[in-house]
Amino acid sequence: MSKEQEISQKVLTKISKSLQTDIVFSTTIQKKRPKKKKNKPKTLVLTKYRIIIYGKTTGTIRQKITHNKHLYDLKKIHTFDDEHASLEFDDWSLEFFTPKVNEIAKILLTNFLKISIGFPQSHFVEFERDQKTAFDELSVEEYPAKGFIESYKAWCNYFKFEASNDLIDYISKEIIENEDEEKRTILNLSKFRGINLGIEDTVEIKPILHALNHNIYFTELIISNVNNKELIKELAVPLKTNITLTKVVLSSTNATEGFKLVGKSIETNKSLPLRYLDLSLNKIPDKDVEVGLSPGLEKMKSGLVQLDLSHCNLSGKSIAKIFQSLSKNKKHLGLRYLNLSGNNFSRQGSEGFNKWAKKTGKKNKTIMLDFCNASVDIKILCQAIAENLSKSNIQYLNLSGNEFSKLHYINVATMCHESRTLKELDLSKTGLKPEPIFKIFNEILGNSKIHNFILNLSGNNIGPKGATRLAEVFMNNGESTSLEELILDDCKLNVDGIVTLCGVDALLRSKSLKRLSLSRNVQKGKKVKNAIEPLSRLFGLQTLEYLRIRGDEKNHLGEEIIGCWEKLSENTSIRGIDVQGNYMGQAALKRLFEAITNEESCLETFRFDNNENNLNSLQEFSWVFKKPSKLSDVIFPKEDVENFLKSISKREKKELKNKIKELKQKINNGKEVNQQNLKKNAISITNDFIEITSKDIRFFHHTQLDQKLKYNLEANTNQNENKNKNKNKNENENENEIEDEDEKQQSSSSQEEDSEETETLEESDFDIEVPNELPENLPTPDEDED
């Protein structure tokens, strides 16, 4: 091998290492026809993704790379004959001579096809032949997800980033090979930690989103609760050209720019079938709304079904612009869900809503409006709904956290009187007084056109006086079938209010009430016993399906609650109870567990944490599963156990872990008795029972609205299912840890000293493995647009 050939070989090796890819082909080319003077030969190198030209520098035998181009920049291949061809790029072209023209063309076209599955014809490399070549047709093997991963690798090479094997494994195993076929086309990267900025081994987001440019496999993109300011800006790139994305969720990304570009993309891409857009929990500047998002919404080709711009720091001016865009584009008449909570409506935004309501009127298909904590002008908003949308489809309205003035309630009452479709109204923490609440409540129960109504009045100072007024409404409308769920948490009802509401002429008179919440309304102390007898009536009420009476440190029922369990044991219709935080103690807990083991009980959902549970009460609880029951949604009292662990020594903690292990085994063995019932009745907590949030905005039962709006449940469902998948794995790991600890204890027990150190417990230590069986697919909303 000559010295020149040695240098050439070293260059090839260096190219291969620097680009982290194997060289597919290399040959010598000439820029002029052979045998012509001053014709310096060059070397053409083809890798999986690149075309590289290098040759000798003047007067030396050293080799130098003169051009390094990516296949995505290649626009045209032209073969003039078997020895003459040209390659055209965006900013450069190469005409060359070599006997291997046909081989070069075939390799380039094949490599490009592998990384361009789904590309439209306009983005393919143009291939022009002046004479018939040795190959006519090219075939490429089927790649998963229509070549998404191959495209991702190619874009990593394009931007000179290293492809993440962790990301590739995650997409392959958790998404493409997901057991649920519907989730295989959802690119959900929220749980992939690597896309967060500022952590070790951060994965670059740019090539991931570029791989969606022409991908025709994925229909949804979900990335939420990640710290990556570049996400929104990079999202604009695939939205310009993608033709399959129907849902985009980029929520809580810490981004403050790029929204203008997103708006421009959805405006110009006439083939984008986008129906669901969620940019919530990002700070969107007013300027980006004015010149980007607003024009984009106005001119986008597809009509939105869901728009979530909650907690985006939007001003009244920006909100008015958004409503203006929605009203100008008739495609948005099919909008079902609009969430603008956590922004600042002010008068300007409220006027914008009023104009939107007037213009869309009866044609408006919106079902859910969420304006929680949005500084809404209640007078303008409720008047607009009453006058323009009373005959539309609005079923859910959230006005919680908006301060009501003295006369605002009149507009709300009028809206409730006029509505034909309203099913859920959230007025929690609005500062409403007893008399306005009486007026609103009276209009709801008196409206025969609405049914299965859900009313949330939590956090308002109703007091005993307001309870009396509510009782009057029940007494006057005892035959009403309007109200199905009532939430009166933190309303300062006190004992007198509870006694009044639980009387035979109040709550007990209602024939339609199925779900009730009265949490944190009775202060601890001697007077609590006066509320027990009225509350026991609720636990025995056969028409109630769900009852929640939670407590906290200052407001709880204590051991007196034991007086309610006799009625509960006789109740054969109640399906869910939540008595967390009542500090009831061991005796009351034991009687509670006995009460729920009635063979005729229909109880499915059970919450009992923060009630001074200890190992004895938990052992009593294990007997619940020894008998056949319908329990399918139980959360182990983790906080009680953690509090208990803080008061014992390190040695006792290790002994306790072994006992907990035995207890879990008892519970799991006992479940076998209930296996048939559990399979029939088990429901995922995120599909039929929502766990209460700290804000107490929603009860533990989904409304009928959520069943019509499947997309509102999907994020929670994904989270719950992922947790269930890892349960067995976590449990095995914890059991191994316990065994290891036992061995260590036997060898070093003489040297061990008592310690008061606290110990953090894993959630898997206390999970009761109740099998989850998801309900049948929920119907999606109608697709009407005009």
Residue pairs with C-beta under 8 A, 6 or more apart in sequence:
1 9
3 61
4 56
4 61
7 61
7 62
7 63
8 43
8 63
11 43
11 54
11 63
11 65
12 23
12 26
12 45
15 23
15 45
15 47
15 52
15 54
15 65
16 22
16 23
16 47
19 47
19 49
19 50
19 157
20 162
21 47
21 48
21 49
21 50
21 157
22 47
22 48
23 45
23 46
23 47
24 46
24 47
24 48
24 107
24 111
25 45
25 46
25 103
25 104
25 107
26 43
26 44
26 45
26 46
27 43
27 44
27 98
27 100
27 104
28 41
28 42
28 43
28 44
28 98
29 41
29 42
29 43
29 44
29 53
29 96
29 97
29 98
30 39
30 40
30 41
30 42
30 96
30 97
30 98
31 39
31 40
31 42
31 94
31 95
31 96
31 97
32 39
32 97
33 39
33 97
34 97
40 55
40 56
41 55
42 53
42 54
42 55
42 66
42 96
43 53
43 54
43 55
43 63
44 51
44 52
44 53
44 96
44 98
44 104
45 51
45 52
45 53
45 54
46 52
46 104
46 107
46 108
46 111
48 111
48 157
49 70
49 71
49 111
49 115
49 153
49 154
49 157
49 158
50 68
50 69
50 70
50 71
50 157
51 67
51 68
51 69
51 70
51 71
51 74
51 87
51 108
52 65
52 67
52 68
52 69
53 65
53 66
53 67
53 68
53 94
54 63
54 64
54 65
54 66
55 63
55 64
55 66
56 62
56 63
56 64
57 63
57 64
67 92
67 94
69 89
69 92
70 154
70 157
70 158
71 108
71 111
71 112
71 115
71 125
71 154
72 115
72 154
72 155
72 158
73 89
73 90
74 87
74 88
74 89
74 108
74 112
74 125
75 88
75 89
75 90
75 125
75 126
76 86
76 87
76 88
76 125
76 126
76 127
76 128
77 85
77 86
77 87
77 88
77 105
77 108
77 109
77 125
77 126
77 127
77 128
78 85
78 86
78 87
78 88
78 128
78 129
78 130
79 85
79 101
79 102
79 105
79 128
79 129
79 130
79 131
79 133
80 86
80 130
81 101
81 130
81 131
82 99
82 101
82 102
82 131
82 133
83 97
83 98
83 99
83 101
84 95
84 96
84 97
84 101
85 95
85 96
85 98
85 101
85 104
85 105
86 93
86 94
86 95
86 96
87 93
87 94
87 96
87 108
98 104
102 133
102 134
102 135
105 127
105 133
106 133
106 134
106 135
106 138
108 125
109 125
109 127
109 138
110 138
110 140
112 124
112 125
113 138
113 140
114 140
114 143
114 147
114 150
115 147
115 150
115 151
115 153
115 154
116 123
116 124
116 147
116 151
116 214
117 140
117 143
117 146
117 147
117 150
117 151
117 216
118 146
118 147
118 214
118 215
118 216
118 217
119 214
120 214
120 241
120 243
123 214
123 241
143 149
143 150
144 172
144 176
145 171
145 175
145 176
145 215
145 217
145 218
146 215
146 216
146 217
147 215
148 171
148 211
148 212
148 215
148 217
148 218
149 168
149 171
149 172
149 211
151 210
151 211
151 213
151 215
152 163
152 167
152 168
152 207
152 208
152 211
153 163
153 168
154 211
155 206
155 207
155 208
155 210
155 211
156 162
156 163
156 204
156 207
157 163
158 207
158 210
159 204
159 206
159 207
161 204
161 206
161 207
163 207
164 194
164 201
164 203
166 192
166 194
166 201
166 203
167 192
167 194
167 203
167 208
170 189
170 192
171 187
174 191
175 183
175 184
175 186
175 187
175 188
176 184
177 184
178 184
180 721
183 718
185 217
185 218
185 219
185 220
186 218
186 219
186 220
186 222
187 212
187 218
187 220
187 221
187 222
188 220
188 222
188 223
188 718
189 195
189 208
189 222
189 223
189 226
190 222
190 223
190 224
190 225
190 226
191 722
192 203
193 199
194 201
194 202
194 203
195 202
195 203
195 205
195 208
195 223
195 226
195 228
195 231
196 202
196 226
196 227
196 228
197 227
197 228
197 229
197 230
198 227
205 228
205 230
205 231
205 234
206 230
206 234
209 231
209 234
209 235
209 237
209 238
210 234
210 237
210 238
212 218
212 221
212 238
212 242
212 245
213 237
213 238
213 240
213 241
213 242
214 241
214 242
214 243
215 238
215 242
215 244
216 243
216 244
217 244
218 244
218 245
219 244
219 245
219 246
219 247
220 245
220 246
220 247
220 248
220 249
220 276
221 235
221 245
221 247
221 248
221 249
221 250
222 247
222 249
222 715
222 718
223 231
223 249
223 250
223 251
223 253
224 249
224 250
224 251
224 252
224 253
224 278
224 715
225 251
225 252
226 252
226 253
226 254
227 253
227 254
228 253
228 254
228 255
229 253
229 254
229 255
229 256
229 257
230 255
230 258
231 250
231 253
231 255
231 258
232 250
232 253
232 255
232 257
232 258
232 259
232 261
232 262
232 279
232 282
233 255
233 257
233 258
233 261
234 258
235 248
235 250
235 258
235 262
235 265
236 258
236 261
236 262
236 264
236 265
237 265
238 245
239 245
239 248
239 262
239 265
239 266
239 269
239 272
239 274
240 265
240 268
240 269
241 269
242 269
242 272
243 271
243 272
243 273
244 273
245 272
245 273
245 274
246 273
246 274
246 275
246 276
247 274
247 275
247 276
247 277
247 711
248 274
248 276
248 277
248 278
249 276
249 278
249 715
250 278
250 279
250 282
251 278
251 279
251 280
251 281
251 282
251 308
252 280
252 281
252 282
253 281
253 282
254 282
255 282
255 283
256 282
256 283
256 285
257 285
257 288
258 288
259 279
259 282
259 284
259 285
259 288
259 289
259 292
259 293
260 287
260 288
260 291
260 292
260 293
261 292
262 279
262 292
262 293
262 296
263 288
263 291
263 292
263 293
263 294
263 295
263 296
263 297
264 292
264 295
264 296
265 272
265 296
266 272
266 274
266 296
266 297
266 300
267 295
267 296
267 298
267 299
267 300
269 301
270 301
271 301
272 300
272 301
272 302
273 302
274 300
274 302
274 304
275 302
275 303
275 304
275 305
275 306
276 304
276 305
276 306
276 711
277 304
277 306
277 307
277 308
278 306
278 307
278 308
279 308
279 309
279 312
280 308
280 309
280 310
280 311
280 312
280 339
281 310
281 311
281 312
282 312
283 312
283 313
284 293
284 309
284 312
284 313
284 314
284 318
286 314
286 315
286 317
286 318
289 314
289 318
289 321
289 322
290 318
290 321
293 322
293 325
294 318
294 321
294 322
294 324
294 325
295 325
296 325
297 304
297 322
297 325
297 326
297 329
297 332
298 324
298 325
298 328
298 329
299 329
300 329
300 331
301 331
302 331
303 329
303 330
303 331
303 332
303 333
303 334
303 335
303 785
304 331
304 332
304 334
304 335
305 334
305 335
305 336
305 337
305 711
305 781
305 783
306 335
306 336
306 337
306 338
306 709
306 711
306 712
307 326
307 335
307 337
307 338
307 339
308 337
308 339
309 322
309 339
309 340
309 343
310 339
310 340
310 341
310 342
310 343
310 370
310 372
311 341
311 342
311 343
312 342
312 343
313 343
313 344
314 322
314 340
314 343
314 344
314 349
315 343
315 344
315 346
315 348
315 349
316 344
316 345
316 346
316 347
316 348
316 349
316 350
316 352
317 348
317 349
318 349
319 340
319 343
319 344
319 345
319 348
319 349
319 352
319 353
320 348
320 349
320 351
320 352
321 352
322 340
322 352
323 349
323 352
323 353
323 355
323 356
324 352
324 355
324 356
326 332
326 335
326 356
327 355
327 356
327 359
327 360
330 785
330 786
331 785
331 786
333 360
333 363
333 364
333 365
333 784
333 785
333 786
334 365
334 781
334 782
334 783
334 784
334 785
335 364
335 365
335 366
336 365
336 366
336 367
336 368
336 708
336 709
336 781
337 366
337 367
337 368
337 370
337 709
337 711
337 712
338 366
338 368
338 369
338 370
339 368
339 370
340 349
340 370
340 371
340 374
341 370
341 371
341 372
341 373
341 374
341 398
342 372
342 373
342 374
343 349
343 374
343 375
344 374
344 375
345 353
345 371
345 374
345 375
345 376
345 377
345 381
346 375
346 377
347 377
347 380
349 374
349 376
350 376
350 377
350 380
350 381
351 377
351 380
353 380
353 381
353 384
354 380
354 381
354 383
354 384
354 388
357 364
357 384
357 385
357 387
357 388
357 389
358 384
358 388
360 388
360 392
361 388
361 389
361 392
362 391
362 392
364 389
364 392
364 393
364 394
365 392
365 393
365 782
365 784
366 389
366 392
366 393
366 394
367 393
367 394
367 395
367 396
367 705
367 708
367 709
367 781
368 394
368 395
368 396
368 397
368 705
368 709
368 712
369 394
369 396
369 397
369 398
370 396
370 398
371 381
371 397
371 398
371 399
371 402
372 398
372 399
372 400
372 401
372 402
372 426
372 697
373 400
373 401
373 402
374 401
374 402
375 402
376 399
376 402
378 399
378 402
378 404
378 405
378 408
378 411
378 412
379 405
379 407
379 408
379 411
381 399
381 411
382 408
382 411
382 412
382 414
382 415
383 411
383 414
385 394
385 397
385 415
385 419
386 411
386 414
386 415
386 418
386 419
390 415
390 418
390 419
390 420
391 420
392 421
393 421
394 419
394 421
394 422
395 421
395 422
395 423
395 424
395 704
395 705
396 423
396 424
396 703
396 705
397 422
397 424
397 425
397 426
398 426
398 697
399 412
399 425
399 426
399 427
399 430
400 426
400 427
400 428
400 429
400 430
400 456
400 459
400 695
400 697
401 428
401 429
401 430
402 430
403 430
403 431
404 412
404 430
404 431
404 432
404 436
409 432
409 436
409 437
409 439
409 440
410 439
412 427
412 440
413 436
413 439
413 440
413 442
413 443
414 443
415 422
416 422
416 425
416 440
416 443
416 444
416 447
416 450
417 443
417 446
417 447
419 447
419 449
419 450
420 449
420 450
421 450
422 450
422 453
423 450
423 451
423 452
423 453
423 454
423 703
423 704
423 705
424 453
424 454
424 455
424 456
424 703
424 705
425 444
425 453
425 454
425 455
425 456
426 456
426 697
427 440
427 455
427 456
427 457
427 460
428 456
428 457
428 458
428 459
428 460
428 487
428 695
428 696
428 697
429 458
429 459
429 460
430 459
430 460
431 460
431 461
432 440
432 457
432 460
433 460
433 461
433 466
434 462
434 463
434 465
434 466
434 469
435 469
437 457
437 460
437 462
437 466
437 469
437 470
438 466
438 469
438 470
438 472
438 473
441 455
441 469
441 470
441 473
442 473
442 476
442 477
444 450
444 453
444 455
444 482
444 483
445 473
445 474
445 477
445 480
445 482
445 483
446 477
446 480
446 482
447 482
448 480
448 482
450 482
451 481
451 482
451 484
451 512
452 484
452 512
452 704
453 482
453 483
453 484
453 485
454 484
454 485
454 486
454 487
454 515
454 699
454 703
455 483
455 485
455 486
455 487
456 487
456 697
456 698
456 699
457 486
457 487
457 488
457 491
458 487
458 488
458 489
458 490
458 491
458 517
458 696
459 489
459 490
459 491
459 696
460 466
460 491
461 491
461 492
462 470
462 488
462 491
462 492
462 493
462 497
463 491
463 492
463 493
463 494
463 497
464 493
464 494
464 496
464 497
464 500
466 491
466 493
466 497
467 493
467 496
467 497
467 498
467 500
467 501
468 497
468 500
470 501
470 506
471 500
471 501
471 503
471 505
471 506
474 505
474 506
474 507
474 509
474 510
475 505
475 506
475 509
478 505
478 509
478 510
478 511
479 511
480 510
480 511
480 512
481 511
481 512
482 512
483 510
483 512
483 513
484 512
484 513
484 514
484 515
485 513
485 514
485 515
485 516
485 699
485 701
485 703
486 507
486 513
486 515
486 516
486 517
487 516
487 517
487 696
487 699
488 501
488 516
488 517
488 518
488 521
489 517
489 518
489 519
489 520
489 521
489 548
489 550
489 696
490 519
490 520
490 521
490 696
491 497
491 521
492 521
493 501
493 518
493 521
493 522
494 521
494 522
494 523
495 522
495 527
495 528
495 530
495 531
497 521
498 518
498 521
498 522
498 531
498 534
498 535
499 530
499 531
499 534
500 506
501 507
501 518
501 534
502 508
502 534
502 535
502 537
502 538
503 534
507 513
507 516
507 538
507 541
508 537
508 541
510 543
511 543
513 543
513 544
514 543
514 544
514 545
514 546
515 544
515 545
515 546
515 547
515 699
515 701
516 538
516 544
516 546
516 547
516 548
517 547
517 548
517 549
517 550
517 696
517 699
518 535
518 538
518 548
518 549
519 548
519 549
519 550
519 551
519 696
520 550
520 551
520 552
520 555
520 556
520 581
521 555
522 528
522 531
522 555
522 556
522 557
523 554
523 555
524 554
524 555
524 556
524 557
524 558
524 583
528 557
528 558
528 560
529 560
529 563
531 557
532 557
532 560
532 561
532 563
532 564
533 563
535 549
535 557
535 561
535 564
536 563
536 564
536 566
536 567
537 567
538 544
538 547
538 549
539 547
539 564
539 565
539 567
539 568
539 571
539 574
539 577
540 567
540 568
540 570
540 571
541 571
541 574
542 571
542 572
542 573
543 573
544 573
544 574
545 573
545 574
545 575
545 576
545 701
546 574
546 575
546 576
546 577
546 605
546 699
546 700
546 701
547 574
547 576
547 577
547 578
548 577
548 578
548 692
548 699
548 700
549 557
549 578
549 579
549 582
550 578
550 579
550 580
550 581
550 582
550 692
551 557
551 579
551 580
551 581
551 582
551 583
551 610
552 581
556 581
556 582
556 583
557 582
557 584
558 582
558 583
558 584
558 585
559 584
559 585
559 587
559 588
561 579
561 582
561 584
561 588
562 584
562 587
562 588
562 591
562 592
565 588
565 591
565 592
565 594
565 595
566 595
568 574
568 577
568 592
568 595
568 596
569 594
569 595
569 596
569 598
570 598
571 601
572 598
572 600
572 601
572 602
573 602
574 601
574 602
574 603
575 602
575 603
575 604
575 605
576 603
576 604
576 605
576 606
576 633
576 689
576 700
576 701
577 596
577 603
577 605
577 606
577 607
578 605
578 606
578 607
578 692
578 700
579 592
579 607
579 608
579 611
580 607
580 608
580 609
580 610
580 611
581 609
581 610
581 611
582 610
582 611
583 610
583 611
583 612
584 592
584 611
584 612
585 611
585 612
586 612
586 614
586 616
586 617
588 611
589 608
589 611
589 612
589 613
589 617
589 620
589 621
590 617
590 620
592 608
593 617
593 620
593 621
593 623
593 624
596 603
596 606
596 624
596 629
596 631
597 623
597 624
597 627
597 629
599 627
599 628
599 629
601 629
601 630
602 630
603 629
603 630
603 631
604 630
604 631
604 632
604 633
604 681
604 683
605 632
605 633
605 634
605 689
605 700
606 631
606 633
606 634
607 635
608 637
609 635
609 637
609 638
609 639
609 640
610 637
610 639
610 640
611 637
611 640
612 640
613 621
613 637
613 640
613 641
613 644
614 640
614 644
615 644
615 656
615 659
615 660
615 663
618 637
618 641
618 660
618 663
619 663
621 667
622 663
622 666
622 667
622 670
623 670
624 631
624 670
625 631
625 666
625 667
625 670
625 671
625 673
625 674
626 670
626 673
627 673
628 673
628 674
628 677
629 674
629 677
630 674
630 677
630 678
630 681
631 674
631 678
631 770
632 678
632 681
632 682
632 683
632 770
633 682
633 683
633 685
633 689
633 770
634 768
634 770
635 691
635 768
636 766
636 767
636 768
637 766
638 761
638 763
638 765
638 766
641 660
641 761
641 766
642 760
642 761
645 653
645 656
645 758
645 759
645 761
646 758
648 656
649 754
649 755
649 756
650 752
650 754
650 755
650 757
650 759
651 745
651 749
651 752
651 754
653 759
654 741
654 742
654 745
657 738
657 741
657 765
658 738
658 742
660 765
660 766
661 735
661 738
664 768
667 768
668 768
668 769
671 678
671 769
671 770
678 770
678 771
679 771
679 773
682 770
682 771
682 772
682 773
683 689
683 772
683 773
683 774
683 775
684 717
684 720
684 721
684 772
684 773
684 774
684 775
685 691
685 720
685 772
686 713
686 716
686 717
686 719
686 720
687 702
687 713
687 716
687 717
687 774
687 775
688 701
688 702
688 775
689 700
689 701
689 702
690 698
690 699
690 700
690 701
690 702
690 716
691 700
692 698
692 699
692 700
702 713
706 712
706 713
707 778
707 779
708 778
708 779
708 781
709 781
710 777
710 778
710 779
710 780
711 780
713 778
717 774
720 772
721 772
724 772
727 764
727 767
727 769
728 769
730 762
730 763
730 764
731 764
731 767
731 769
733 764
734 762
734 764
734 765
745 752
